[in-house]
Amino acid sequence: MINKEKYESTLHALYRRNEKFFGLSALIFFGSMFMGYFLSGLFSFFLEGLLRDFERNITQGKIKLNTLSLFTHNLRIILFLYGGGILLGSFTIIFLFINGSFIGYFASKVPLGDLAILTIPHGIFEVLSIIIAGAGGFRLASFVYNYFTELISESWYGSLLGKMTHTFQNNSPELEESLILLGISIVLLFIAAFIEANITLPVAQYVMANI
């Protein structure tokens, strides 16, 4: 019981420390998703090409409908979302917007019933993974900003290497926390890939074959 309480307390503290980053990530993702859905005509000039590429990759077998292939394909998205934080989160924002608007655009092209069957079982975990990866990217951006701000602004009477090491140690908890968020995101992504390959797709095929 004590271990469970400690675990829950740790997760709650992690959320509280990154609440603004979770909120920002969710706002950009869901905002762009609704834009992609309701303004699909405006977004078709670049999203239609992405949709065709996605369909072609499945048809040609570049993306196989199994756990490992789905996981590795989506893992690149997660790593882009996180790594975008290096440039002060600018690319994290861009990748959140692209992924959210793509999902919304795809949803506008599929009947709602089919969309529910094809996405709901695994989609909860996948969306959570994307939002947490985005939050991790913003936390990484915060680390980069605070590191270089402290490195430039604070006085230091030793060597440059010593100052860089000291500044890194001061800000390393932020980097560590961003990596924890990335790790959680990857775990959720693997769960989503497993559900999609082994539950969502078989159920969808069965339902559509018997309608």
Secondary structure, DSSP 8 states (H G I E B T S, - for coil): -HHHHHHHHHHHHHHHHTHHHHHHHHHHHHHHHHHHHHTHHHHHHHHHHHHHHHHHHHHTTSS-SSHHHHHHHHHHHHHHHHHGGGGTTHHHHHHHHHHHHHHHHHHHTS-HHHHHHHHHHHHHHHHHHHHHHHHHHHHHHHHHHHHHHHHHHS---S-HHHHHHHHHHHHHHHHHHHHHHHHHHHHHHHHHHHHIIIIIHHHHHHHHH--
